[in-house]
Amino acid sequence: MNTRSLRSRLKPHLWFQAYWVVYLVWFFWLDLTITDPKYIIHSPIDDFIPFNEWFVFPYCSWFLLLAAVTALLWWNDTESYDKLCLMMFSGMTFCLILYMVLPNGLDIRPTAEAVGRDNIAMQIMQLLWKADASVNVCPSIHCQSSGCMALAFSQSRLAKGRPGLKVLAWVWAALICASTVFTKQHSILDVVCGLALVAVWVPVFYAKKTKKAA
């Protein structure tokens, strides 16, 4: 690929990634300033979901999914990449605004002493708990962004005629969503609200495509 062709791929689409600077500064500012959330998120269903530290691995795999899907769509399917960025970044922005207006948090995280296990997964969980306070949880950005990635990838040219890749995308996203409740990083309500932010884009971007396919 020559320099001109590469430049055409970089513009105007790669600049979307500059949003991460805004997001990270905003997110961690909220994480530091909202220390006493006004609303505690809880559902009776949360009490029936056991804590399982091994789900920290699919939870952390979010970073791999993000890098892989973003890079693959940017390089191979610009239209799907643009849709992903619009869906994901607008949802993240909505979540951050909501955290400011309705500061929320959790009180369902166990302590390492209460769990009573010492293994590599618990060690990672304790690092995660130290880095990520139990505030700014609803809607779950982890779930919202995972759903956006699965949706955009499964509807892209890369997955066309490849049902196995579509299943892989959705199963991976589902595991990440499940991990948020099994690690007690989120309530089931956070998951539902996060995925609802994905669902609103289906009729906008993909309804016509579905009708044509039918």
N, C-alpha and C positions, 0 to 999 in steps of 0.2 A: 504494500500500500504506500503510495507516494504521500509527500507532506501535505499537498493540497487536499487530497482525499481525506486524510486524517483530520485536518483542520475543519473540513465540512462536517465531520462527525462530532467534533468537539463543540461546534457552535450550531445552534444556540442551546444545546441540550445539557452539556456538562455543567453549566452554571447553576442548574437546579441544586447541585450538591453543596453550593455555598450556604444553603438553608441550614445545614448541620451546625454551622458556627452559631447562628441565631438560636437554634433549638437547644444546643448544649449549654450555652450561657444562660438562657432563660430557664431551662429545666433545673440546673444546679443552683441558680439563684433562688428559685422557689423552694428547692430542697433545703436550703440553708435558712430561709426566712420563715417558712411555715413549719414551726416546731410544735405547735399546739393546734391541730386541726379542729375545726368547728364541728364537722360531721364525721362520725365513725361509721364506716361501711361494714355491714354485716348481714348475712342471710342465715336462716336456720340450716340451710344446706351445707354451709361452711363447716358446721359442727360434725357433719357425717363424713367429711373428706379427711382422711388421715394424712398426717405429715409424712412425706417420704423424701429424704434428702437426695436420693439418686436421681430425682427429676431435675436436679440442678444442672445436669448435663444437657438435656434438651432445652432447658431454660437459657443456658449460655450459648446454645447453638444458634440462637437468634442472630448473633453477630455474623456467623458464617452464612446463614440464609440471606441476610441483608446484603452482604458483599456479593454473593454469588448471583442472586436474582438481579440486583441493580446493574452489575457489570454485564451480565449476559444480555439483558434487554437493551441496555445502552448501545452495546456493540452490534447486536443482531436485529433489533426490532425497535426502532426509534419511537414509533407510534405507541407501542405498549409501554415503553419506558416513560414517555411523557404522561401517560395515564397513571402509571404507578406513582410518579412523583406528585401529581396533582392530588390523587386520592390520599396518599400517605401523609404528605406534608400538610395538607389542609386539615386532615384529621388530628394530627399532632398539635397543630396550632389551636384548634378548637379545644383539645384537652387541656393545654396549658392555660388558656383563658378561663376555662371552667375551674381549674384548680385555684386560680386567683379569686374568682367570684365565689366559689363554694369550696373552700379549703377542706379537704377530706383526708382520712387516713384509716389505718387498720389497728386492731388490737388482738389479732389472732396468731401472731408469730410466737412460736415456742422459744424457750431458751435452750441452749446446748445442754444445760444441766437437766432440764425436764425431759429432753429427748434421750439422754443417757447413752449415746453411741459416739464412738470416736473412729472415724474413717475419713478417707480422702474427700468424700462427698460432703460430710459435715464440716470439714475444714474449709471447703470452698463456700459452703453456706454461711459460715460465720464471717468470712471475708466479705461476702455479698451483703450481709446484714449491716456490717460496719460501714460499707460504702453507700448503701441505699436505705435511707430512713423509710419507715412505714407511713409515709405521707404521699399525697398526690398520686392516688391509686385508681380513682374512678373518673372516667373510663380508663381501662388498661391500654397504654400505648404499646406495650409488648404484643397484646392480642390484636389491636387495631392494625398495626403495621404488618404483622404476620399474615393476617387475613388479606390485606391489600396485596402483599407479595404473591400469595397463592392465587388470588384472583387474576392479577395481571399476567402472571406467568402462564397459568392454565389457559388463558385466552389469547396468548401470543402465538406468533408464527413458529416459535421454537417447539411448542407443545402440540401443534396441529398434526393430527394423524399419529400422535404418540401418547396414547392413553396412560401408559406407564409413568410418563413424566408428570402428567396431570395428577395422577394418584399420589405420586411422591410429593408434589408440592403441597397438596391438601393434607396429607398425612403428617408431613413435617410441621406445617402450621398448626394442625390439631394437637400435636405433641407439645408444641411450645405453649399453646393455650392451656392445655392440661397441666403443664409444669407450673404455671403461675399459681394454681390453686393447691397443688400437692406440696409445693415449697412454702406455702402460706405467704407468698409475695402479694397475692391478690385474693379478693373475695370473688365468688362466682358472679356476683353482680357487676364487678369490674369487667369480667370477661364478656358478659352479655352486652354491656354498654359499648365496649370496645368493638365488638363484632357488628353491632348495630350501625356504627359509623362506616363500616365497610359496605353493609347492605344498601345504604342510601345511594351508592354509586352504581349499583347494578343496572337499574333502569336508565341511568344517564348514559353510560358508556356501552353497555352490553345487551340491552333489551332488543335493539334492532338487529344485532348480530344473531341473537338467538332465534328471532322470528324468521330471518332469512334462512337459517340452517334448517328450521322446521319445514 
